Amino acid sequence: MSSQERVRLSNDWRGYRASEIIMVNKIVANALVEQGIGVYANPKKPVEKEPKKMKDIKGAPKDKMLKGAPVTK
């Protein structure tokens, strides 16, 4: 199975208008870019958030651990 590539067209091509973004397979995308008909259109990447830091709770006293434990019946 070949993967799809996003290409932004620079010129009209096969019924598509210039500046339109189309999905084509890698071979067609490469041919369009080489011939100057289009350029690769990369989707916007999400901004990575900083990973949350975990609190070190290994030294918590036992009585505080019991107070925070859920009550089961």
Backbone as XML, in Angstrom:
<?xml version="1.0"?>
<chain id="A" units="angstrom">
  <residue number="1" name="MET">
    <atom name="N" x="0.851" y="-1.179" z="0.000"/>
    <atom name="CA" x="0.000" y="0.000" z="0.000"/>
    <atom name="C" x="0.891" y="1.235" z="0.000"/>
  </residue>
  <residue number="2" name="SER">
    <atom name="N" x="0.675" y="2.111" z="-0.945"/>
    <atom name="CA" x="1.478" y="3.329" z="-1.012"/>
    <atom name="C" x="0.815" y="4.424" z="-0.186"/>
  </residue>
  <residue number="3" name="SER">
    <atom name="N" x="1.645" y="5.206" z="0.446"/>
    <atom name="CA" x="1.112" y="6.275" z="1.293"/>
    <atom name="C" x="0.786" y="7.504" z="0.453"/>
  </residue>
  <residue number="4" name="GLN">
    <atom name="N" x="-0.019" y="8.351" z="1.011"/>
    <atom name="CA" x="-0.467" y="9.552" z="0.316"/>
    <atom name="C" x="0.381" y="10.747" z="0.734"/>
  </residue>
  <residue number="5" name="GLU">
    <atom name="N" x="0.570" y="11.675" z="-0.194"/>
    <atom name="CA" x="1.311" y="12.908" z="0.063"/>
    <atom name="C" x="0.403" y="14.089" z="-0.244"/>
  </residue>
  <residue number="6" name="ARG">
    <atom name="N" x="0.575" y="15.169" z="0.511"/>
    <atom name="CA" x="-0.181" y="16.403" z="0.253"/>
    <atom name="C" x="0.663" y="17.295" z="-0.641"/>
  </residue>
  <residue number="7" name="VAL">
    <atom name="N" x="0.076" y="17.757" z="-1.739"/>
    <atom name="CA" x="0.783" y="18.620" z="-2.684"/>
    <atom name="C" x="-0.045" y="19.868" z="-2.931"/>
  </residue>
  <residue number="8" name="ARG">
    <atom name="N" x="0.598" y="21.042" z="-2.825"/>
    <atom name="CA" x="-0.061" y="22.303" z="-3.158"/>
    <atom name="C" x="0.320" y="22.628" z="-4.594"/>
  </residue>
  <residue number="9" name="LEU">
    <atom name="N" x="-0.693" y="22.772" z="-5.456"/>
    <atom name="CA" x="-0.455" y="23.007" z="-6.878"/>
    <atom name="C" x="-0.052" y="24.447" z="-7.156"/>
  </residue>
  <residue number="10" name="SER">
    <atom name="N" x="0.939" y="24.601" z="-8.035"/>
    <atom name="CA" x="1.370" y="25.926" z="-8.474"/>
    <atom name="C" x="0.627" y="26.347" z="-9.737"/>
  </residue>
  <residue number="11" name="ASN">
    <atom name="N" x="0.185" y="25.358" z="-10.529"/>
    <atom name="CA" x="-0.543" y="25.587" z="-11.784"/>
    <atom name="C" x="-1.798" y="24.729" z="-11.783"/>
  </residue>
  <residue number="12" name="ASP">
    <atom name="N" x="-2.712" y="25.002" z="-12.695"/>
    <atom name="CA" x="-3.874" y="24.137" z="-12.879"/>
    <atom name="C" x="-3.386" y="22.786" z="-13.387"/>
  </residue>
  <residue number="13" name="TRP">
    <atom name="N" x="-4.001" y="21.696" z="-12.894"/>
    <atom name="CA" x="-3.581" y="20.350" z="-13.296"/>
    <atom name="C" x="-4.761" y="19.406" z="-13.188"/>
  </residue>
  <residue number="14" name="ARG">
    <atom name="N" x="-5.136" y="18.771" z="-14.312"/>
    <atom name="CA" x="-6.189" y="17.747" z="-14.366"/>
    <atom name="C" x="-7.473" y="18.146" z="-13.629"/>
  </residue>
  <residue number="15" name="GLY">
    <atom name="N" x="-7.963" y="19.304" z="-13.864"/>
    <atom name="CA" x="-9.218" y="19.731" z="-13.246"/>
    <atom name="C" x="-9.069" y="20.376" z="-11.884"/>
  </residue>
  <residue number="16" name="TYR">
    <atom name="N" x="-7.873" y="20.374" z="-11.340"/>
    <atom name="CA" x="-7.624" y="21.040" z="-10.066"/>
    <atom name="C" x="-7.099" y="22.443" z="-10.340"/>
  </residue>
  <residue number="17" name="ARG">
    <atom name="N" x="-7.409" y="23.371" z="-9.470"/>
    <atom name="CA" x="-6.988" y="24.762" z="-9.617"/>
    <atom name="C" x="-5.637" y="24.997" z="-8.949"/>
  </residue>
  <residue number="18" name="ALA">
    <atom name="N" x="-4.946" y="26.037" z="-9.387"/>
    <atom name="CA" x="-3.686" y="26.427" z="-8.744"/>
    <atom name="C" x="-3.956" y="26.815" z="-7.299"/>
  </residue>
  <residue number="19" name="SER">
    <atom name="N" x="-3.017" y="26.558" z="-6.430"/>
    <atom name="CA" x="-3.047" y="26.802" z="-4.984"/>
    <atom name="C" x="-3.957" y="25.830" z="-4.229"/>
  </residue>
  <residue number="20" name="GLU">
    <atom name="N" x="-4.520" y="24.849" z="-4.904"/>
    <atom name="CA" x="-5.342" y="23.838" z="-4.246"/>
    <atom name="C" x="-4.428" y="22.750" z="-3.691"/>
  </residue>
  <residue number="21" name="ILE">
    <atom name="N" x="-4.778" y="22.202" z="-2.546"/>
    <atom name="CA" x="-3.996" y="21.122" z="-1.946"/>
    <atom name="C" x="-4.697" y="19.808" z="-2.259"/>
  </residue>
  <residue number="22" name="ILE">
    <atom name="N" x="-3.941" y="18.865" z="-2.846"/>
    <atom name="CA" x="-4.515" y="17.573" z="-3.228"/>
    <atom name="C" x="-3.726" y="16.452" z="-2.563"/>
  </residue>
  <residue number="23" name="MET">
    <atom name="N" x="-4.362" y="15.293" z="-2.438"/>
    <atom name="CA" x="-3.726" y="14.096" z="-1.900"/>
    <atom name="C" x="-3.455" y="13.146" z="-3.059"/>
  </residue>
  <residue number="24" name="VAL">
    <atom name="N" x="-2.183" y="12.802" z="-3.260"/>
    <atom name="CA" x="-1.787" y="11.872" z="-4.309"/>
    <atom name="C" x="-0.748" y="10.914" z="-3.737"/>
  </residue>
  <residue number="25" name="ASN">
    <atom name="N" x="-0.486" y="9.814" z="-4.476"/>
    <atom name="CA" x="0.521" y="8.881" z="-3.980"/>
    <atom name="C" x="1.920" y="9.461" z="-4.163"/>
  </residue>
  <residue number="26" name="LYS">
    <atom name="N" x="2.916" y="8.804" z="-3.583"/>
    <atom name="CA" x="4.284" y="9.345" z="-3.576"/>
    <atom name="C" x="4.850" y="9.529" z="-4.982"/>
  </residue>
  <residue number="27" name="ILE">
    <atom name="N" x="4.553" y="8.612" z="-5.888"/>
    <atom name="CA" x="5.099" y="8.681" z="-7.247"/>
    <atom name="C" x="4.569" y="9.915" z="-7.975"/>
  </residue>
  <residue number="28" name="VAL">
    <atom name="N" x="3.260" y="10.147" z="-7.893"/>
    <atom name="CA" x="2.648" y="11.302" z="-8.549"/>
    <atom name="C" x="3.133" y="12.591" z="-7.888"/>
  </residue>
  <residue number="29" name="ALA">
    <atom name="N" x="3.221" y="12.591" z="-6.566"/>
    <atom name="CA" x="3.682" y="13.778" z="-5.850"/>
    <atom name="C" x="5.102" y="14.140" z="-6.271"/>
  </residue>
  <residue number="30" name="ASN">
    <atom name="N" x="5.970" y="13.146" z="-6.365"/>
    <atom name="CA" x="7.348" y="13.383" z="-6.775"/>
    <atom name="C" x="7.394" y="13.943" z="-8.198"/>
  </residue>
  <residue number="31" name="ALA">
    <atom name="N" x="6.579" y="13.399" z="-9.099"/>
    <atom name="CA" x="6.543" y="13.874" z="-10.484"/>
    <atom name="C" x="6.047" y="15.320" z="-10.559"/>
  </residue>
  <residue number="32" name="LEU">
    <atom name="N" x="5.024" y="15.652" z="-9.792"/>
    <atom name="CA" x="4.493" y="17.017" z="-9.798"/>
    <atom name="C" x="5.535" y="18.017" z="-9.295"/>
  </residue>
  <residue number="33" name="VAL">
    <atom name="N" x="6.264" y="17.649" z="-8.248"/>
    <atom name="CA" x="7.275" y="18.547" z="-7.687"/>
    <atom name="C" x="8.443" y="18.697" z="-8.657"/>
  </residue>
  <residue number="34" name="GLU">
    <atom name="N" x="8.883" y="17.595" z="-9.265"/>
    <atom name="CA" x="10.006" y="17.658" z="-10.206"/>
    <atom name="C" x="9.683" y="18.513" z="-11.427"/>
  </residue>
  <residue number="35" name="GLN">
    <atom name="N" x="8.430" y="18.470" z="-11.886"/>
    <atom name="CA" x="8.029" y="19.234" z="-13.070"/>
    <atom name="C" x="7.656" y="20.670" z="-12.737"/>
  </residue>
  <residue number="36" name="GLY">
    <atom name="N" x="7.648" y="21.020" z="-11.462"/>
    <atom name="CA" x="7.347" y="22.389" z="-11.068"/>
    <atom name="C" x="5.861" y="22.701" z="-11.042"/>
  </residue>
  <residue number="37" name="ILE">
    <atom name="N" x="5.031" y="21.679" z="-11.080"/>
    <atom name="CA" x="3.583" y="21.882" z="-11.067"/>
    <atom name="C" x="3.084" y="22.092" z="-9.637"/>
  </residue>
  <residue number="38" name="GLY">
    <atom name="N" x="3.806" y="21.556" z="-8.668"/>
    <atom name="CA" x="3.371" y="21.684" z="-7.289"/>
    <atom name="C" x="4.534" y="21.593" z="-6.327"/>
  </residue>
  <residue number="39" name="VAL">
    <atom name="N" x="4.236" y="21.820" z="-5.059"/>
    <atom name="CA" x="5.223" y="21.693" z="-3.981"/>
    <atom name="C" x="4.577" y="20.884" z="-2.864"/>
  </residue>
  <residue number="40" name="TYR">
    <atom name="N" x="5.412" y="20.222" z="-2.068"/>
    <atom name="CA" x="4.881" y="19.446" z="-0.955"/>
    <atom name="C" x="4.233" y="20.384" z="0.057"/>
  </residue>
  <residue number="41" name="ALA">
    <atom name="N" x="3.059" y="20.010" z="0.528"/>
    <atom name="CA" x="2.334" y="20.788" z="1.533"/>
    <atom name="C" x="2.328" y="19.976" z="2.816"/>
  </residue>
  <residue number="42" name="ASN">
    <atom name="N" x="3.136" y="20.379" z="3.770"/>
    <atom name="CA" x="3.208" y="19.664" z="5.042"/>
    <atom name="C" x="2.104" y="20.154" z="5.961"/>
  </residue>
  <residue number="43" name="PRO">
    <atom name="N" x="1.367" y="19.230" z="6.585"/>
    <atom name="CA" x="0.338" y="19.668" z="7.525"/>
    <atom name="C" x="0.980" y="20.339" z="8.723"/>
  </residue>
  <residue number="44" name="LYS">
    <atom name="N" x="0.250" y="21.235" z="9.352"/>
    <atom name="CA" x="0.780" y="21.943" z="10.513"/>
    <atom name="C" x="0.988" y="20.949" z="11.648"/>
  </residue>
  <residue number="45" name="LYS">
    <atom name="N" x="2.166" y="20.991" z="12.232"/>
    <atom name="CA" x="2.475" y="20.088" z="13.335"/>
    <atom name="C" x="2.013" y="20.729" z="14.636"/>
  </residue>
  <residue number="46" name="PRO">
    <atom name="N" x="1.405" y="19.925" z="15.527"/>
    <atom name="CA" x="0.979" y="20.496" z="16.814"/>
    <atom name="C" x="2.184" y="20.893" z="17.653"/>
  </residue>
  <residue number="47" name="VAL">
    <atom name="N" x="2.035" y="21.945" z="18.419"/>
    <atom name="CA" x="3.112" y="22.418" z="19.278"/>
    <atom name="C" x="3.214" y="21.469" z="20.465"/>
  </residue>
  <residue number="48" name="GLU">
    <atom name="N" x="4.412" y="20.968" z="20.682"/>
    <atom name="CA" x="4.600" y="20.025" z="21.786"/>
    <atom name="C" x="4.660" y="20.772" z="23.112"/>
  </residue>
  <residue number="49" name="LYS">
    <atom name="N" x="3.918" y="20.267" z="24.073"/>
    <atom name="CA" x="3.919" y="20.855" z="25.403"/>
    <atom name="C" x="5.026" y="20.200" z="26.217"/>
  </residue>
  <residue number="50" name="GLU">
    <atom name="N" x="5.520" y="20.934" z="27.200"/>
    <atom name="CA" x="6.541" y="20.372" z="28.063"/>
    <atom name="C" x="5.925" y="19.251" z="28.895"/>
  </residue>
  <residue number="51" name="PRO">
    <atom name="N" x="6.638" y="18.136" z="29.055"/>
    <atom name="CA" x="6.077" y="17.042" z="29.860"/>
    <atom name="C" x="5.915" y="17.476" z="31.308"/>
  </residue>
  <residue number="52" name="LYS">
    <atom name="N" x="4.839" y="17.023" z="31.923"/>
    <atom name="CA" x="4.584" y="17.368" z="33.319"/>
    <atom name="C" x="5.541" y="16.589" z="34.210"/>
  </residue>
  <residue number="53" name="LYS">
    <atom name="N" x="6.042" y="17.269" z="35.215"/>
    <atom name="CA" x="6.956" y="16.622" z="36.145"/>
    <atom name="C" x="6.150" y="15.947" z="37.252"/>
  </residue>
  <residue number="54" name="MET">
    <atom name="N" x="6.518" y="14.721" z="37.558"/>
    <atom name="CA" x="5.834" y="13.966" z="38.602"/>
    <atom name="C" x="6.444" y="14.331" z="39.958"/>
  </residue>
  <residue number="55" name="LYS">
    <atom name="N" x="5.594" y="14.468" z="40.958"/>
    <atom name="CA" x="6.070" y="14.765" z="42.302"/>
    <atom name="C" x="6.635" y="13.492" z="42.924"/>
  </residue>
  <residue number="56" name="ASP">
    <atom name="N" x="7.667" y="13.641" z="43.696"/>
    <atom name="CA" x="8.279" y="12.518" z="44.387"/>
    <atom name="C" x="7.551" y="12.334" z="45.714"/>
  </residue>
  <residue number="57" name="ILE">
    <atom name="N" x="6.755" y="11.269" z="45.829"/>
    <atom name="CA" x="5.964" y="11.053" z="47.039"/>
    <atom name="C" x="6.424" y="9.820" z="47.810"/>
  </residue>
  <residue number="58" name="LYS">
    <atom name="N" x="7.594" y="9.294" z="47.489"/>
    <atom name="CA" x="8.019" y="8.059" z="48.157"/>
    <atom name="C" x="8.312" y="8.269" z="49.644"/>
  </residue>
  <residue number="59" name="GLY">
    <atom name="N" x="8.522" y="9.498" z="50.075"/>
    <atom name="CA" x="8.831" y="9.744" z="51.482"/>
    <atom name="C" x="7.631" y="10.206" z="52.300"/>
  </residue>
  <residue number="60" name="ALA">
    <atom name="N" x="6.407" y="10.013" z="51.835"/>
    <atom name="CA" x="5.228" y="10.479" z="52.561"/>
    <atom name="C" x="4.991" y="9.609" z="53.803"/>
  </residue>
  <residue number="61" name="PRO">
    <atom name="N" x="4.635" y="10.218" z="54.930"/>
    <atom name="CA" x="4.348" y="9.438" z="56.139"/>
    <atom name="C" x="3.114" y="8.561" z="55.945"/>
  </residue>
  <residue number="62" name="LYS">
    <atom name="N" x="3.051" y="7.447" z="56.690"/>
    <atom name="CA" x="1.953" y="6.489" z="56.528"/>
    <atom name="C" x="0.605" y="7.099" z="56.881"/>
  </residue>
  <residue number="63" name="ASP">
    <atom name="N" x="0.529" y="7.909" z="57.941"/>
    <atom name="CA" x="-0.758" y="8.470" z="58.343"/>
    <atom name="C" x="-1.319" y="9.399" z="57.266"/>
  </residue>
  <residue number="64" name="LYS">
    <atom name="N" x="-0.473" y="10.136" z="56.570"/>
    <atom name="CA" x="-0.944" y="11.007" z="55.495"/>
    <atom name="C" x="-1.395" y="10.173" z="54.304"/>
  </residue>
  <residue number="65" name="MET">
    <atom name="N" x="-0.741" y="9.038" z="54.065"/>
    <atom name="CA" x="-1.131" y="8.172" z="52.956"/>
    <atom name="C" x="-2.509" y="7.578" z="53.231"/>
  </residue>
  <residue number="66" name="LEU">
    <atom name="N" x="-2.796" y="7.225" z="54.492"/>
    <atom name="CA" x="-4.087" y="6.640" z="54.832"/>
    <atom name="C" x="-5.200" y="7.666" z="54.754"/>
  </residue>
  <residue number="67" name="LYS">
    <atom name="N" x="-4.937" y="8.912" z="55.179"/>
    <atom name="CA" x="-5.943" y="9.956" z="55.122"/>
    <atom name="C" x="-6.380" y="10.251" z="53.680"/>
  </residue>
  <residue number="68" name="GLY">
    <atom name="N" x="-5.438" y="10.144" z="52.741"/>
    <atom name="CA" x="-5.750" y="10.452" z="51.352"/>
    <atom name="C" x="-6.304" y="9.265" z="50.579"/>
  </residue>
  <residue number="69" name="ALA">
    <atom name="N" x="-6.318" y="8.073" z="51.206"/>
    <atom name="CA" x="-6.788" y="6.874" z="50.507"/>
    <atom name="C" x="-8.313" y="6.901" z="50.388"/>
  </residue>
  <residue number="70" name="PRO">
    <atom name="N" x="-8.863" y="6.388" z="49.294"/>
    <atom name="CA" x="-10.323" y="6.352" z="49.134"/>
    <atom name="C" x="-10.958" y="5.373" z="50.118"/>
  </residue>
  <residue number="71" name="VAL">
    <atom name="N" x="-12.168" y="5.710" z="50.558"/>
    <atom name="CA" x="-12.879" y="4.855" z="51.509"/>
    <atom name="C" x="-13.659" y="3.815" z="50.737"/>
  </residue>
  <residue number="72" name="THR">
    <atom name="N" x="-13.420" y="2.531" z="51.068"/>
    <atom name="CA" x="-14.178" y="1.455" z="50.421"/>
    <atom name="C" x="-15.024" y="0.745" z="51.461"/>
  </residue>
  <residue number="73" name="LYS">
    <atom name="N" x="-16.217" y="0.354" z="51.075"/>
    <atom name="CA" x="-17.117" y="-0.320" z="52.026"/>
    <atom name="C" x="-17.382" y="-1.729" z="51.561"/>
  </residue>
</chain>
